């Protein structure tokens, strides 16, 4: 078809594919092109443009040939006369499974209606089985967002909000930072048009100064790194994603001067040792902002993100964040589970996948513990899609919790017995009450009593579903009615 060249897919990939893989992609291209022949989108464009762009997004995120082929085919079973048997005969069971994993879920509408919540629930359960379903769904959603102007206004806002509240946080939880930002920025003007316009104006007023500040730091740092013989793979700079900037502006009184990472320089070097050497050079050239030096190499985020961050005073009244990482760290930061490093290492290995994304098993617990659709959505947002904090046990184990969690949430996250018998806590060596709200990097130690039991008042300051579930279970089992039923003879119950 004119305007669609399968070579564009291969051009997005970092390396040439073996003949077997490139042939699979070409066959999927041809099959989808024929299946969708004559179909049009609301814009009047051929429908094939959507599946082509979905496959192209998957190639940009360095997915394997099987997933890219499934991207071409992801709407064929749902929107054409093609049967499952025909697709399996041509492409095999694995691709059919991926396509069904997308098409059978139906459209997820994040509105609280029971049937849509059930669709979302099934979608999340499917992700726990095969992460490639997520990648196809995200690639599909990104292209739909970029053509959202052709959709009715009421649907525009619903789709945009759903993308910000469900799809972008899922991308974030899988460490796909680049895709998270693209989804949020594409959805932002439709979800919050007034706020988007406000951010556009703030950036327009500051853009020249920001760019000048960045350019100056970039040039000076580049020259100094050359003198120090540090092997730089890449150095570039960027202005913060608009939706992410708006979230921070909203938290800080809409004053851009209170935000320290509006602009950032990204430095990619060859080794971990060179990361720390480069950090030393940065601090020798510019003064760092206190408390803004973060070492995610020694202490990675739970989604696998690793990098050194520091914010520096540029000398002209500005602030610039500098991020330093290796090429492999950059692959994980941008592409997360889609990174070819991670993909080759983990897909197909159940053991490694469980270790890397252990939190995915919590979806299953959430599914079992919530039969009410409103509860499911509420806990989904608080436990999985909220901002996260990372706190430590005294032994240095990292515990991942939603922002706003208390020491009781921490106790239950470590073990249910510790939560049930908690009597007190130490945070950073100091005694605190059990309702204390934790902050990232806190070191938490829970004190227990053998005769300790959960208290009903704990429900007032617990954040996580797991903690609330254990507390309520105990209280229900030890309520007056429950005890009467247990100990009274049947004739008196």
C-alpha positions in Angstrom: 0.0 0.0 0.0 1.3 3.5 -0.9 2.8 5.3 2.1 3.5 2.1 4.1 6.9 0.5 3.6 7.8 -2.5 5.8 11.4 -1.2 5.6 10.3 1.6 8.0 9.8 -1.1 10.6 13.3 -2.5 10.2 14.8 1.0 10.3 13.5 1.4 13.8 15.3 -1.6 15.1 18.9 -1.2 16.5 20.3 -4.2 14.7 19.6 -6.2 11.6 17.4 -9.2 12.1 18.1 -12.8 11.0 16.3 -13.8 7.8 13.7 -16.0 9.7 12.7 -13.0 11.9 12.5 -10.4 9.1 10.5 -12.9 7.0 8.0 -13.3 9.9 7.5 -9.5 10.0 7.0 -9.2 6.3 4.5 -12.1 6.2 2.5 -10.4 9.1 2.6 -7.1 7.2 1.2 -8.7 4.1 -1.4 -10.7 6.0 -2.7 -7.7 7.9 -2.7 -5.5 4.8 -4.9 -7.9 3.0 -7.2 -8.6 6.0 -7.9 -4.9 6.5 -8.2 -4.0 2.8 -11.0 -1.5 2.3 -11.5 -0.7 6.0 -11.2 3.0 7.0 -10.7 4.8 10.3 -12.8 7.7 11.4 -10.3 10.1 9.9 -11.0 8.6 6.5 -7.5 7.0 6.4 -7.0 3.3 5.7 -7.4 1.2 8.8 -4.0 -0.4 8.1 -2.3 2.8 9.1 -3.2 1.9 12.8 -1.7 -1.6 12.8 1.3 -0.4 10.9 2.0 2.4 13.4 1.4 -0.1 16.3 4.0 -2.4 14.9 6.3 0.5 14.3 6.0 1.6 17.9 6.9 -2.0 19.0 10.0 -1.8 16.8 10.9 1.5 18.3 10.8 -0.2 21.7 13.1 -2.9 20.4 10.6 -5.8 20.8 11.3 -9.1 19.2 10.0 -10.2 15.7 7.2 -12.3 17.2 5.8 -9.3 19.2 6.1 -7.0 16.2 4.3 -9.5 14.0 1.5 -9.8 16.6 1.3 -5.9 16.6 0.5 -6.1 12.8 -2.1 -8.7 13.5 -3.6 -7.5 16.8 -6.9 -6.4 15.3 -7.3 -9.0 12.7 -9.4 -11.5 14.7 -11.6 -8.8 16.1 -12.2 -6.6 13.0 -11.9 -8.9 10.0 -13.3 -12.2 8.7 -10.1 -14.0 9.5 -10.5 -17.0 11.8 -8.3 -18.1 14.6 -7.5 -21.4 12.7 -6.4 -19.4 9.6 -4.1 -17.3 11.7 -2.7 -20.3 13.6 -2.0 -22.1 10.4 0.0 -19.1 9.0 1.7 -17.9 12.2 1.5 -20.6 14.9 0.1 -20.8 18.3 2.3 -18.3 20.1 1.3 -15.3 17.9 -2.4 -16.4 18.1 -2.1 -16.4 21.9 -0.6 -12.9 21.9 -3.3 -11.6 19.5 -6.1 -13.2 21.6 -4.5 -11.7 24.7 -5.2 -8.3 23.3 -8.4 -8.7 21.4 -10.4 -10.9 23.9 -9.9 -8.4 26.6 -12.3 -6.0 25.0 -12.1 -2.2 25.4 -11.1 -1.2 28.8 -13.1 1.9 29.9 -11.9 3.2 33.2 -15.3 4.4 34.4 -16.3 2.1 37.3 -19.0 0.2 35.4 -18.9 -3.5 36.4 -18.3 -4.9 32.9 -15.5 -2.5 32.2 -13.9 -3.1 35.6 -14.1 -6.9 34.8 -12.4 -6.2 31.5 -9.6 -4.3 33.3 -9.3 -7.1 35.8 -8.9 -9.7 33.1 -6.4 -7.4 31.3 -4.2 -7.2 34.4 -4.3 -10.9 35.0 -3.3 -11.5 31.4 -0.3 -9.2 31.9 0.9 -11.5 34.7 1.0 -14.4 32.2 2.8 -12.6 29.3 4.3 -9.1 29.4 4.3 -8.9 25.6 0.5 -8.4 25.8 1.1 -5.2 27.7 3.6 -3.9 25.1 1.2 -4.5 22.2 -1.6 -2.8 24.1 0.6 0.2 25.0 1.9 0.5 21.4 -1.8 0.3 20.2 -2.9 2.9 22.7 -0.1 5.4 21.9 -1.1 5.5 18.2 -4.8 5.9 19.1 -3.9 8.8 21.4 -2.0 10.5 18.6 -5.1 10.4 16.4 -7.5 11.3 19.1 -8.6 14.5 17.4 -10.8 12.3 15.1 -12.8 10.9 18.0 -15.9 12.4 19.6 -15.2 15.0 22.3 -16.8 13.0 25.2 -14.8 9.9 24.2 -11.6 12.0 23.8 -11.6 12.9 27.5 -12.5 9.4 28.6 -9.8 7.7 26.6 -7.2 10.3 27.6 -8.0 10.0 31.3 -7.9 6.2 31.1 -4.5 6.4 29.4 -3.1 8.7 32.2 -4.7 6.7 35.0 -4.1 3.1 33.8 -1.7 2.8 30.8 0.9 5.3 31.7 1.3 4.0 35.3 1.5 0.4 33.9 4.4 1.5 31.6 6.0 3.2 34.6 5.7 0.1 36.8 7.5 -1.9 34.1 10.2 0.7 33.9 9.3 1.9 30.4 10.0 5.6 31.1 10.1 6.7 27.5 6.7 5.2 26.7 5.1 6.5 29.9 6.1 10.0 29.0 4.9 9.7 25.4 1.5 8.4 26.5 1.0 11.1 29.2 2.0 13.9 26.8 -0.3 12.6 24.0 -3.2 12.3 26.4 -2.6 15.6 28.4 -4.2 18.1 26.0 -7.4 16.0 25.8 -7.6 15.1 29.5 -6.9 18.6 30.9 -7.0 21.1 28.0 -6.9 24.3 30.3 -4.0 23.0 32.3 -2.1 21.9 29.1 -2.5 25.4 27.7 -1.1 26.9 31.0 2.0 24.6 30.9 2.5 25.5 27.3 2.5 29.2 28.2 4.9 28.7 31.2 7.3 26.8 29.0 7.1 29.3 26.1 7.9 32.2 28.5 11.0 30.3 29.8 12.1 28.2 26.8 14.8 30.5 25.6 16.5 30.9 29.0 16.2 27.2 29.7 17.7 26.2 26.3 20.6 28.7 26.8 21.3 27.4 30.3 21.3 23.8 29.0 23.5 24.6 26.0 26.1 26.3 28.2 26.4 23.3 30.6 26.3 20.8 27.8 29.2 22.4 26.0 31.4 22.9 29.1 30.7 19.4 30.3 31.5 17.9 26.9 34.8 19.6 26.7 35.8 18.6 30.2 34.9 14.9 29.7 37.1 14.8 26.6 40.1 16.1 28.6 39.5 13.4 31.2 39.4 10.5 28.7 36.0 9.3 29.9 34.5 7.3 27.1 31.2 9.1 26.4 28.7 7.1 24.3 26.1 9.8 24.2 25.3 13.2 25.7 22.1 15.1 25.2 19.6 17.3 26.9 15.9 17.6 27.3 13.1 19.6 28.8 10.8 17.7 31.2 7.6 16.0 29.8 4.7 18.5 29.9 2.3 16.3 31.9 5.0 15.4 34.5 5.9 19.1 34.7 2.2 20.0 35.4 2.0 17.4 38.2 5.0 19.0 39.9 3.7 22.6 39.2 0.4 21.7 40.8 2.2 20.4 43.9 4.4 23.5 44.2 2.0 26.4 43.7 2.4 26.6 39.9 5.8 28.2 40.4 8.4 26.8 38.0 11.2 28.2 40.1 10.4 25.5 42.8 11.0 22.6 40.3 14.6 21.5 40.0 14.5 19.1 37.1 12.7 21.1 34.4 15.8 20.7 32.3 18.2 17.8 32.3 21.4 16.6 30.7 21.7 12.8 30.1 25.3 11.4 30.0 25.8 7.8 28.8 29.3 6.3 29.5 30.8 2.8 29.1 31.3 1.6 32.7 29.9 2.0 36.2 33.3 3.3 37.3 33.1 6.1 34.6 29.6 7.0 35.9 31.1 7.9 39.3 34.2 9.6 37.7 31.9 11.7 35.5 29.8 12.7 38.6 33.1 13.9 40.2 33.8 16.0 37.2 30.3 17.5 37.2 30.7 18.5 40.9 34.1 20.0 40.2 32.6 22.3 37.6 29.4 23.3 39.3 28.1 23.2 42.9 25.5 20.6 43.5 22.1 21.4 45.2 22.1 19.7 48.6 19.9 16.7 49.0 19.5 16.3 45.3 22.3 13.8 44.7 20.7 10.3 44.1 22.5 7.1 43.6 20.1 4.7 41.8 23.1 2.6 40.7 23.9 1.3 44.2 20.2 1.3 45.1 18.1 0.7 42.0 14.4 1.4 41.8 12.3 -1.8 42.0 11.4 -1.5 38.3 15.1 -1.9 37.5 15.9 1.8 36.9 19.6 2.7 37.5 21.3 6.0 37.1 23.2 8.8 39.0 21.2 12.0 39.5 22.5 15.4 40.6 21.1 18.9 40.3 23.6 21.7 39.9 23.7 25.5 40.1 24.6 26.7 36.6 26.0 30.0 37.8 23.5 32.1 35.9 20.7 31.6 38.4 19.5 28.4 36.8 19.4 24.8 37.9 20.1 21.7 35.7 19.7 18.0 36.5 22.4 15.7 35.3 21.7 12.0 34.8 24.7 9.6 34.4 24.4 6.0 33.4 25.8 3.2 31.2 24.3 2.2 27.9 22.7 -0.9 29.4 21.2 1.2 32.2 19.9 3.6 29.6 18.2 0.7 27.7 16.4 -0.3 30.8 15.5 3.3 31.8 14.0 4.0 28.4 12.5 0.7 27.4 12.1 -1.2 30.7 10.9 -4.8 30.1 11.0 -4.0 26.3 14.7 -3.4 26.5 16.6 -6.0 24.4 18.9 -6.5 27.3 16.1 -7.4 29.7 14.0 -9.1 27.0 16.7 -11.7 26.1 17.4 -12.2 29.7 14.0 -12.6 31.2 11.2 -13.4 28.7 10.7 -17.2 28.6 12.4 -17.6 32.0 9.7 -17.9 34.6 12.2 -17.9 37.5 13.9 -14.7 36.4 10.7 -12.9 35.4 9.3 -13.6 38.9 12.4 -12.2 40.6 12.4 -9.1 38.4 8.7 -8.3 38.6 7.7 -10.0 41.8 5.1 -7.3 42.4 3.1 -8.6 39.4 2.0 -11.5 41.6 0.2 -8.9 43.8 -2.3 -8.4 41.0 -3.5 -11.9 41.6 -3.9 -11.2 45.3 -5.8 -8.0 44.5 -8.0 -9.9 42.1 -8.9 -12.6 44.8 -9.4 -10.1 47.6 -11.8 -7.7 45.8 -15.1 -8.8 44.4 -16.6 -5.4 44.4 -15.7 -3.4 41.3 -15.4 0.0 43.1 -13.1 -1.6 45.7 -11.0 -3.2 42.9 -10.5 0.2 41.2 -9.8 2.0 44.5 -7.2 -0.5 45.6 -5.7 -0.7 42.1 -5.1 3.0 42.1 -3.8 3.2 45.7 -1.6 0.0 45.6 -0.3 0.0 42.0 -0.8 3.3 40.3 0.0 5.7 43.1 3.4 7.3 43.5 5.7 4.8 45.3 8.2 5.1 48.2 11.1 2.7 48.8 12.0 2.0 52.4 14.4 -0.4 54.0 14.5 -3.1 56.6 17.5 -2.9 59.0 19.1 -5.7 56.9 18.9 -3.4 53.8 16.0 -5.2 52.0 14.0 -2.7 49.9 10.2 -2.6 50.6 8.1 -1.0 47.8 5.0 0.8 49.2 2.5 3.3 47.9 3.1 6.9 49.0 1.4 7.7 52.3 2.0 4.3 53.8 2.4 3.9 57.5 4.7 1.7 59.6 1.8 -0.8 59.9 1.7 -1.1 56.1 5.5 -1.7 56.2 5.0 -4.4 58.9 2.5 -6.3 56.9 4.6 -6.0 53.7 7.4 -7.7 55.5 5.2 -10.5 56.9 1.6 -10.9 58.1 2.7 -12.2 61.5 4.9 -9.1 62.1 1.9 -6.9 61.2 -0.5 -8.8 63.5 1.9 -8.6 66.4 3.3 -5.1 65.9 3.6 -3.0 69.1 5.9 -0.2 68.0 8.4 1.0 65.5 11.7 2.7 65.0 12.3 4.9 61.9 15.9 5.8 61.3 16.7 4.7 64.8 14.0 6.8 66.6 10.9 5.4 68.3 7.7 6.4 66.5 4.0 5.6 66.7 2.5 2.9 64.4 0.5 5.6 62.5 3.7 7.4 61.4 3.7 8.1 57.6 6.9 6.8 56.0 9.2 8.6 53.5 11.5 7.2 50.8 14.8 5.9 52.2 13.5 5.5 55.7 15.0 2.6 57.6 12.2 0.9 59.5 12.3 -1.7 62.3 9.1 -3.1 63.8 8.8 -4.2 67.4 6.4 -7.0 68.2 4.7 -8.6 71.2 3.9 -12.3 71.5 0.4 -11.4 72.7 0.0 -8.5 70.2 -3.1 -8.4 68.0 -4.4 -6.1 65.2 -6.5 -3.1 66.4 -9.5 -1.7 64.6 -8.0 1.9 64.7 -5.2 0.7 62.5 -7.6 0.7 59.6 -7.7 4.6 59.8 -4.0 4.9 58.8 -3.3 1.9 56.6 -2.9 2.4 52.9 -2.3 -1.0 51.4 -4.8 -3.6 50.5 -2.7 -6.4 52.2 -2.6 -4.6 55.5 -6.4 -3.8 55.5 -7.2 -7.4 54.5 -5.3 -8.9 57.4 -6.6 -6.5 59.9 -10.2 -7.0 58.8 -9.9 -10.8 58.7 -8.7 -10.8 62.3 -11.4 -8.4 63.5 -14.1 -10.4 61.8 -12.9 -13.7 63.2 -12.7 -12.2 66.7 -15.9 -10.1 66.7 -18.5 -10.7 69.4 -20.9 -12.5 67.0 -18.1 -14.6 65.6 -17.0 -15.7 69.1 -20.6 -16.5 70.2 -21.0 -18.7 67.1 -17.7 -20.5 67.8 -18.2 -21.2 71.5 -22.0 -21.4 72.2 -23.8 -24.7 71.7 -25.8 -24.8 68.4 -29.2 -24.4 70.0 -28.2 -21.0 71.6 -26.5 -19.5 68.5 
